[in-house]
Amino acid sequence: MVKTSENEILNKEEVGIKEEKLLSPKYDVVFHALFRKGNENITKALIQDITQREYKIIDMDKNVIITNDNIKKKNEILDLKVELDDGEICNIEIQLINKKNFRERMLEYWAKLYSNQLDKGEDYIKLKRTILIAIVDFNIKEFKNENYHTLWRIREDKNKKLILTNDFELHIIEMKKAKEILGNNKDDKVAQWMSFLDNPNSMEVKNMSENNQDINEALEQLRKLSANKQLREMLDREERYERDRRAEMQYAKEEAQEEGLAKGLAKGLAEGLAEGLAEGRAKGLAEGRAEGREEGREENRREVIIEMLKKELPIKLISEITHLTEEEIRDIKKSNK
């Protein structure tokens, strides 16, 4: 199969661009197409604003190139990988869904980026600082603070200023929190980038682009990309995939909740039945052995079964809990009408 180069795909329809809704840059395919080779200026601006360091060189030759093979894969993960000054590596990825073990996955991914710098037998001195930037479209419940941008390093426990190595650098940015911060600080450049990634069609982004040249340039490039039908088709597939995955996760969650509720109710009723039987025995004994201990027990069990029926529990489940036959339970149901 002949592969189509990234520039061929992205430049097909740059002529006669119509004003229409801009594509969402927070999706992998659009993000990767926007911050690509040829757009080093805005890519460098994004990284510099996040890391608070200036870079002279930015090499994107090792980055993934969009091809026809990518286009046909609805779940192709396209992380942004660039090489900075002195061989430093920076990787940016966007997470739309809070997947299990997010933090552990970030550490494992950083470790791979770091170790893959060396070929077998090469000296460790060749290892360079590796920066991982994770932009997430959800709030991380463990981060109980108002900071939307957290920077993680390896520090000594007692002396927080003592850092083991500068090679490890992990940035985690929560987009939802960033939008709240932007409401109070319009000059926060990282928050401006997050607003752009989240909704480039908003009036807020349009207004900030008038004073932020990098955001303005990113908007101009995004307008060109948004006119590309092939890229729109790729995004449609990715959005459908994300919607389906969210729906599956929600369905699984609801199923688990319903199953847990049913088990909890059954357990509670079983415990209540046992307690009721004990109380029935005590009551029967207190009222006199002449009336019969068995009668008190049976009456209490009957009352519990009636309560179960009122709560519309299945007869089969009541039978399993009480050890009565389904026919006996139906007889109690009929006699209580």
N, C-alpha and C positions, 0 to 999 in steps of 0.2 A: 504493500500500500504506500502511495506517495504521501509524505507528510507535508502539511501546510505550515509554513513558518508563522511565528507569532505576529510579526509585522504585516504579513499578507492578510491574515485573518482580521487584524484590528484596523487596517487601513482601507479595506474594501469599499466602505461606504462613507468615507469622510467628506465626500462631495455631496452637496445638497442636503445637509443635515437639517432636520426639522426640530422645532421646539417640542419636546415631549418629556414625559416623566423620566427622570434620571434613574439609572440602575443603582441598586443598593451595593455600596462598596464593602459592606461587612460580609458578603458572601465570597467564598474562596475564589471563584472564577473571575469575579469582577475585581476583587482586591489585587489578585495576581496580575490581571491584565492592565490595571492602572499603575501599580508600582512596579514597573518592569524596566528592562534595559531600554534606554531611550528616554526614560523619565527619571533619570538619576537625581535631578534637582529636587523633586518633591519627595522622593524616597529618602534622600539624605536629610531633608528638612524634618520629616517625620521622626527619623531615628535620633537626630540631634535634639529635637524638642523633648523626646522621651528620656534620653540618657543624660541630657544637660551637658553634652560634650560636643565640640566641633570636630569635624572630620574633613580632611583634604581629599582623600581618595575613597571612592566607593566603586567596587567591582562587582558587577552582576552577571559575569560570564558563567558562573557555576549554578545560576538559578535555573529552575525548571522552565522549559519552554512549552507554551500551549501548542498542541498538535491535534490532528484529527483523532488520534488515539485517546487523548484526554477528553475530547468533546463527547465521545461515545460512552464514557464512564460517568455515571450520574453521581458517584461518590468519590471522585478523584480529589485527594487532599493536596492542595498546592500551597505549601508554606513559602514565605518570602525569605530567601537566603542571600545574604550579601557579605562581601569581604570588605573590611574597613582598613584604616591605616595600620601598617605594620602587621598585616595578616590577621587582625582580629576578626572574629566571625559574629555575625548578628543574624538571628532568625526571628521572624515575626509570624505568629499564627493567631487566627481568630476562632474562638469557640462560641458557638451559638447555643449549645445545650450543655447543661451541667451534668457531665458524665461522671460515672462512678470513679473514685480514686483520682480525681483531677490533679491534685498536688503531686501524688506519686508519679503520675504519668509525665508531668512537667519535668521532674527531676530525672526520670529515666531518659527522656528525650534530650535534655541538656547533656547528660552523660555521654550519649551516643555522638552528639555533635562535637563534644570535646575530644573524645577518644578517637574519632574517625579522622582527626587531623594527622595522626601518625600512621605511617606504614610500618610493617613488621620490622623490628630491629632498629628503628629510628630513636634518637635520643629524646627524652622527655622535655628537654630544654626548648624543643621546637613547638611545644604546646603554647597556644596563644589564648588571650582572654576570649571567652565565649559568652555572648549575651543572648539570652532568650527573652523575648517580649511576648507575653500571652495577653491578648485582648479578649475579654469575656463579656457576653451579652446577658449576664445574670449576676446577681449578688451572691457572694460567697459567705454563707452564714457563719463560718468560723471566724471571719474577719469582722469582729465586732467594733468597728471604728468608722469614722466618717471619711477617711482617706480613700479616694478611689484609685490611687496609684501607689502601690507598695513596692519597695525595692528590697530584695533579699540577697544577703551575702552570708559567708561562713564566719561567724564572730566567736570570740572567747566568751564564755558564759558570765564571768565576773567583770571582766574589763571589756565593755561593749565596743570600745574604740579599737580594740585589737582584732584585726582581720587576718585570717589564716592565709588567704590568697585573693588577689584581684581577678584571677581567672574566672571565678564563678560570679555571674551577675544575672539575676532573674527579676524581671519586671512583670507585675500582674496589674492589669488595668481593668476596672469594672465600669463598663460603659454606662450602665444605668445610674450609678452614683455620680459619674462625671457630668451627666446632664444636669443633675441637681446642683453641683458645684458651679457650673457655668452660669446658672441663674444669679449667683452672688458675685462671681468674678468673671467678667466678660473678657479679661485679658489673659486668662489661663490658656496657653497655647495647646497643651495636651488635651484639655477639655474641649477646645475648639475642634481638634482633629477627631475626637470621639463623636462630637455632634455631627460632623461631616460624614463620618462612616455610618452613623446610625440613620440619618435622614438628610441626604444632600438636597432634597427638594424643599426643605423648610425655609421660611423667610429669615429665620435666625442665621442660618448658614449663608444665605445670600448677603445679609447685612455684614457679617463678619468678614466675608471675602473682600469687601471694599477696603478693609484696613490690614488684611493679612494676605500678602502677595502669594505665599505658598498655597494657602487654601484656594485662592482665586485661580492659580495655575492648575491645581488638582481638579477644580470644577470644570475648567475648560477642557482638560483631557477626558474627564468623565462624560462630558457632552458628546464628544466624538465617539467614545465607546458605546454610548447609549443608542447611537444610530445604527449600530451593527446588529443585523438580524441573527447572525450565527451566535454571537455572544448572548443575545437575549434568549435564544433557545437553550443554551447551556444553563443560564440562570433559572429558566423555568423548570428545567429538570432538577436542579439542585433545590429550588424552593419546594417542589412537590415532594422530593425525598425527605426534606426536613419536616414538612407538614405531616407526612405519613409516619415518620419516626416519632414525632411528638404525640400523635394520636395513639400509636401503639404503646408508648410509655404511659400515657394517661389511662388507657384501657387496662393495662397490666396493673397499674396502681389501684384503680377502682376494684378490679377483681380481687386483689390481695386484701383490700379493706373489707369487702363484702365477706370474703372467706374468714377473715379474722373476726369480724363481727358475729358471724354465725357460730364459730367455735366458742367465742367468748360467752355468747348468750347460752349456748348449750351447757357449757361448764358451770355458768352461774346458776342456771336452773337446776342442774344436777346437785350442786352444793346446797341450793335452797331446799330441794326435795329432801336431801339427807337431814338437813337441820329441821325441816318440818316434821319428818318422821320421828326424830328424836323428841321434839316437843310434844308430838302426839302421844308417844309412849309415856312421857312424863305426865301429861294431862290425864291419860287413861288411868294411870296408876293412882293419881291424886283423887280422882273422882270415885275411885272404888274399884277393887278388883272384880266386884260383882258384875259390873257393866262390861268387863272384858277388855283386856289389853289390846287384843287384836282389832277390836272394833275401832278404838281410838286411832290405831295406826292406819287402818284402811281408810277411815274418814279423812285424815290429813293427806294421805296420798291422793285420794280422789279430788280434794280441793286444789292440790298442786297441779294435777292433770288438767282440771278445768281451766286454771289460769294459763297453762301452756296452750290450750286450745283457743282461748280468747286472744292470745298473742299470735294466733294463726301459724304456730309451728307445725311442720308436717307430721302426720300421724306416725310415719315410719321412724322419725327422729325421737318422738315421745316414747315409742315402744322400746327403742334402744336405751333410752335413759332410765325408764321405769321398770324394764324387764317384763312388762305386760304384753300380751298379744295385741296385734292391731285390731282384732275383732273386739277385744275387751275395751279398748280405748274408744272404738266407735260406739259401743253400747253406753259408755259414760257420756259421750257427746250427745247421743239421742235422749238419754234420760234427763239431761240438763236443759233441754230446750223447753 
